Amino acid sequence: MSKYMEVYSEIVSHLFQKILREEKEVIDRAAELMAKAIERDQLIHVIGPGGHSNIGAYEIFYRAGGLVPVNAILDPGTLLNAGALRSTVIERTPGYGKAVLEAYNVRDGVLIIVNAYGINSMCIDVALEARRRAIPTIGITSRAFAEKVPLDHPARHPTKQNLFELVDVHVDCHMPFGDAVVEMEGIPQKVGPVSTLVNCFTLNLLVIRTVEKLLEKGIIPPIWTSSNIPGGDEANRKFIEHYHSRIYHL
């Protein structure tokens, strides 16, 4: 293994431990919002407003070992397969996020906004619109990153606000400034991004704690079984029947 690979592994492991150590209390608060939504037979909506942030929405949607009532908001505007440069333009377009929530008919439940950067227009508009609709919000984002981006940077929302300031519960994913973390001799730009890893790790911690809370309440958590193992299709059938018309992409 190269020394750079070892450095990357060590940094990622350190970030995971930092999240576990420092975000325990807010993860508990966020999981309580999620558990209450499931208890009321409502959905956990999740959106990653921006290119790779969409991976967070994919990560906990229709996932073996994951919660069933997760409604992933996967608007084509910021999906990279629809055009990477287009994605950047769309995530910087004021008002677009509000239209997406309307298109997905997000009216109740809880909304997870996963965006490690937490500064672009779509990200901020989604948080503001959710507040207007009285929908509890959980933001997975890096405070340290957002605070270091100049207020006049073109990626910012016109109000210059940050996601961590607007959500009901902020879970810090602790992504370092610049995302990439490995310095290599001979090039000025670091390599080895971590945003997707810390986002997905944090999301799965939320899922695990939510399942724990449901069990503590005496509620059997609705959890997907892998359809690639014997009995998987049969185990999932009742969930598909219950949620098929409610979860947008199911």
C-alpha positions as CSV (number, residue, x, y, z in Angstrom):
1,M,0.0,0.0,0.0
2,S,1.4,3.4,-0.9
3,K,2.0,6.0,1.8
4,Y,-0.7,8.3,0.3
5,M,-3.3,5.5,0.5
6,E,-2.4,5.0,4.1
7,V,-2.8,8.7,4.8
8,Y,-6.2,8.8,3.2
9,S,-7.3,5.8,5.2
10,E,-6.1,7.4,8.4
11,I,-7.8,10.7,7.7
12,V,-11.1,9.1,6.8
13,S,-11.0,6.9,10.0
14,H,-10.2,10.0,12.1
15,L,-13.2,11.9,10.5
16,F,-15.5,8.9,11.3
17,Q,-14.4,8.9,14.9
18,K,-14.8,12.6,15.2
19,I,-18.4,12.4,14.0
20,L,-19.1,9.6,16.4
21,R,-17.5,11.5,19.3
22,E,-18.8,15.0,18.7
23,E,-22.2,14.5,17.0
24,K,-23.7,12.0,19.4
25,E,-26.2,14.3,21.0
26,V,-27.4,15.9,17.7
27,I,-27.7,12.5,16.0
28,D,-30.0,11.5,18.9
29,R,-32.2,14.6,18.4
30,A,-32.3,14.0,14.6
31,A,-33.2,10.4,15.1
32,E,-36.0,11.3,17.4
33,L,-37.5,13.5,14.6
34,M,-37.2,10.6,12.2
35,A,-38.7,8.0,14.6
36,K,-41.7,10.3,15.3
37,A,-42.3,10.7,11.6
38,I,-42.4,6.9,11.1
39,E,-44.6,6.5,14.2
40,R,-47.1,8.9,12.6
41,D,-46.8,6.9,9.3
42,Q,-45.2,9.8,7.6
43,L,-42.1,9.8,5.3
44,I,-38.5,10.7,5.8
45,H,-37.7,12.9,2.8
46,V,-34.0,13.2,1.8
47,I,-32.5,15.5,-0.7
48,G,-28.9,16.1,-1.7
49,P,-29.1,19.5,-3.5
50,G,-26.0,19.4,-5.7
51,G,-24.0,17.0,-7.9
52,H,-22.4,14.4,-5.6
53,S,-24.6,15.3,-2.7
54,N,-27.3,13.3,-4.5
55,I,-25.4,10.2,-3.5
56,G,-26.5,10.8,0.1
57,A,-30.2,10.6,-1.0
58,Y,-29.4,7.4,-2.9
59,E,-27.5,5.9,0.0
60,I,-30.6,5.6,2.3
61,F,-33.2,5.0,-0.3
62,Y,-34.5,1.5,-1.0
63,R,-31.4,0.2,0.8
64,A,-30.9,-3.3,2.2
65,G,-30.8,-2.8,6.0
66,G,-32.2,0.7,5.6
67,L,-35.5,2.3,6.6
68,V,-38.4,1.7,4.2
69,P,-40.3,5.1,4.4
70,V,-37.5,7.1,2.9
71,N,-38.6,9.3,0.0
72,A,-35.5,10.3,-2.0
73,I,-35.8,13.6,-3.9
74,L,-33.8,13.0,-7.1
75,D,-34.6,15.9,-9.3
76,P,-32.8,15.5,-12.7
77,G,-31.6,19.1,-12.5
78,T,-28.6,18.4,-10.3
79,L,-27.9,14.8,-11.2
80,L,-24.5,14.5,-12.9
81,N,-25.8,12.2,-15.6
82,A,-27.9,15.0,-16.9
83,G,-24.8,17.2,-17.3
84,A,-22.1,17.9,-14.7
85,L,-21.7,21.6,-15.7
86,R,-25.5,21.9,-15.8
87,S,-25.7,20.6,-12.3
88,T,-23.5,23.4,-11.1
89,V,-25.7,26.0,-12.8
90,I,-28.9,24.5,-11.4
91,E,-27.7,24.3,-7.8
92,R,-26.8,28.0,-8.0
93,T,-30.2,29.0,-9.4
94,P,-32.4,30.8,-6.8
95,G,-35.9,29.5,-6.5
96,Y,-35.2,26.1,-8.0
97,G,-35.2,24.2,-4.7
98,K,-38.7,25.5,-3.8
99,A,-40.0,24.2,-7.1
100,V,-38.5,20.8,-6.5
101,L,-40.2,20.4,-3.1
102,E,-43.5,21.4,-4.7
103,A,-43.0,18.9,-7.5
104,Y,-42.3,16.1,-5.0
105,N,-45.3,17.2,-2.9
106,V,-43.4,17.4,0.4
107,R,-46.0,18.4,2.9
108,D,-45.2,16.6,6.2
109,G,-42.8,14.2,7.8
110,V,-39.2,15.3,8.1
111,L,-36.7,16.5,5.6
112,I,-33.0,15.6,5.6
113,I,-30.9,18.0,3.6
114,V,-27.5,16.5,2.9
115,N,-24.9,18.8,1.4
116,A,-21.4,19.0,2.9
117,Y,-20.9,22.4,1.4
118,G,-24.2,23.9,2.6
119,I,-24.0,27.3,0.8
120,N,-25.6,27.0,-2.7
121,S,-28.9,28.5,-3.7
122,M,-30.8,25.2,-4.0
123,C,-29.6,24.0,-0.7
124,I,-30.6,27.2,1.1
125,D,-33.9,27.6,-0.7
126,V,-34.9,24.0,0.2
127,A,-34.2,24.7,3.9
128,L,-36.2,28.0,3.8
129,E,-39.1,26.5,2.0
130,A,-39.2,23.5,4.4
131,R,-39.4,26.1,7.3
132,R,-42.2,27.9,5.6
133,R,-44.1,24.6,5.3
134,A,-43.4,23.8,9.0
135,I,-41.5,20.6,8.1
136,P,-38.8,19.7,10.6
137,T,-35.3,19.7,8.9
138,I,-32.1,17.8,9.6
139,G,-29.0,19.2,7.9
140,I,-25.9,17.2,7.2
141,T,-23.2,19.7,6.4
142,S,-19.8,21.0,7.4
143,R,-19.9,24.2,9.4
144,A,-16.1,24.6,9.1
145,F,-16.3,24.6,5.3
146,A,-19.2,27.0,5.1
147,E,-17.6,29.5,7.4
148,K,-14.4,29.6,5.3
149,V,-16.1,30.3,2.0
150,P,-16.1,34.1,1.3
151,L,-19.5,35.7,1.4
152,D,-19.0,37.1,-2.2
153,H,-18.3,33.6,-3.7
154,P,-20.6,32.9,-6.7
155,A,-21.6,29.5,-5.3
156,R,-23.4,31.2,-2.4
157,H,-27.1,31.8,-2.0
158,P,-28.0,35.5,-2.5
159,T,-28.7,35.9,1.2
160,K,-25.2,34.5,2.0
161,Q,-26.8,32.1,4.6
162,N,-25.4,28.7,5.5
163,L,-27.4,25.5,5.8
164,F,-26.3,24.8,9.4
165,E,-27.9,28.1,10.4
166,L,-31.3,27.2,9.0
167,V,-32.1,23.6,9.9
168,D,-33.8,22.4,13.1
169,V,-31.0,19.9,13.8
170,H,-27.5,20.3,12.3
171,V,-25.4,17.2,12.2
172,D,-21.8,18.2,11.3
173,C,-20.2,15.9,8.8
174,H,-16.8,17.6,9.5
175,M,-15.7,17.7,5.9
176,P,-12.5,19.8,5.7
177,F,-12.2,22.9,3.6
178,G,-11.7,21.9,0.0
179,D,-13.1,18.3,0.4
180,A,-9.9,16.5,-0.8
181,V,-7.5,15.7,2.0
182,V,-4.3,14.1,0.6
183,E,-1.3,16.3,-0.2
184,M,1.0,14.7,-2.9
185,E,4.4,15.9,-4.0
186,G,4.5,17.5,-7.4
187,I,0.9,18.9,-7.5
188,P,-0.8,21.8,-5.8
189,Q,-4.3,20.3,-5.6
190,K,-5.0,17.8,-2.9
191,V,-6.6,14.4,-3.9
192,G,-8.9,12.0,-2.2
193,P,-12.3,13.7,-1.5
194,V,-14.2,12.7,1.7
195,S,-17.5,14.5,1.4
196,T,-19.5,11.4,0.1
197,L,-17.9,9.2,2.8
198,V,-18.7,11.4,5.7
199,N,-22.2,12.2,4.4
200,C,-23.1,8.5,4.0
201,F,-21.5,7.5,7.3
202,T,-23.5,10.2,9.1
203,L,-26.7,9.2,7.3
204,N,-26.3,5.5,8.3
205,L,-25.7,6.6,11.9
206,L,-29.0,8.4,11.8
207,V,-30.7,5.3,10.4
208,I,-29.2,3.1,13.1
209,R,-30.2,5.4,15.9
210,T,-33.7,5.8,14.5
211,V,-34.2,2.0,14.5
212,E,-33.0,1.9,18.1
213,K,-35.5,4.5,19.1
214,L,-38.4,2.8,17.3
215,L,-37.5,-0.4,19.2
216,E,-37.4,1.5,22.5
217,K,-41.0,2.7,21.7
218,G,-42.1,-0.9,21.1
219,I,-42.4,-0.3,17.3
220,I,-41.1,-2.8,14.8
221,P,-39.0,-0.7,12.4
222,P,-39.9,-1.0,8.7
223,I,-36.5,-2.2,7.2
224,W,-35.7,-3.4,3.7
225,T,-34.4,-6.9,3.2
226,S,-31.9,-7.4,0.3
227,S,-33.8,-8.7,-2.7
228,N,-30.7,-10.6,-3.6
229,I,-31.1,-13.1,-0.8
230,P,-33.7,-15.9,-0.4
231,G,-36.9,-14.5,1.1
232,G,-36.0,-10.9,0.3
233,D,-38.8,-10.3,-2.2
234,E,-41.4,-11.9,0.2
235,A,-40.2,-9.8,3.1
236,N,-40.4,-6.6,1.2
237,R,-43.8,-7.2,-0.5
238,K,-45.8,-5.7,2.4
239,F,-43.8,-2.6,2.4
240,I,-44.1,-2.1,-1.3
241,E,-47.9,-2.5,-1.1
242,H,-48.1,0.1,1.7
243,Y,-45.7,2.7,0.3
244,H,-45.8,2.2,-3.5
245,S,-48.1,5.2,-4.2
246,R,-46.4,7.4,-1.6
247,I,-42.7,7.1,-2.3
248,Y,-42.0,9.1,-5.5
249,H,-39.3,6.8,-7.0
250,L,-40.5,3.5,-5.7
